[in-house]
Amino acid sequence: LFGAEGKRLAKYLDECREKRNDIQYDHWFDIPETETDELLAEIEKFEKGVRAWLAANHPALLPPPPSRAP
């Protein structure tokens, strides 16, 4: 989540943001499904990293686990 991997992810997400802005404001074109799948995979990795960091450093900020009904 931090260090080189964090920098790589931040750069990647910024490139995705720029592409979204181009699509929204300047051009109209379809994004290949492979790029969408890649973005979703990166977001899932990011979420897992954030949750792991929170669990280790600020567990009170995490939502409680879902309750299981009997």
N, C-alpha and C positions, 0 to 999 in steps of 0.2 A: 504494500500500500504506500510505503514511503521509499525514499531513495531512488535508484535508477528506474525501478518498476513504476513508481508513482509518477516520475517525470514522463516516462513513456506513455502511461495512461492519460495523463493530463494533456499531452500533445495530441494523442489520438482523439480524445473527446473534443478538443478545440477544433481539430480538423473536421470532425463530424458537425460541430456547430456551424462552422463556416460554410460547409456544403449545404446544410439546412437553410442557412440564410440565402445562399445563392439560389436555391430552388424556390424559396418562398418569395424573394423579392426581384430576382434578376432573370431567371431562366425557369423553364418548365421541362423537367425530364424525370424519368423513372429511376429509382435507385434499385440496383440488382438485389435480388433476394439474398444472395450470398453476403452482401454488405450489411443488410439488415440483420441477418443471423450473427455476423461477426460482432456488430454493435451490441446486440442483446447478450452475447457471451461475455463481452468485456464488462458490461454493466453488472452482470451476475457476479463476475470475479470481484469487481469493485465493491459491491454490496457485501459479499462474504468477508472481504478485507476490512471494511468498516465495522461490520458486526464483531469480527474477531478482535479488532483494536478496542472497540467499546467494551467488550466482555473483559478484556485484560486490564483496561485503564479506568473505565467508568461504567461498571455493570448496572448501576441504578438507572442509567439512561436508556437501557434496552427495554422494550415492552415485555410484559410478563408472557410466559409461554401460554399458548391456548389451553383453556381448561377442557378436560375430557368429561363429557356427560356420561353418567352411568348407564 
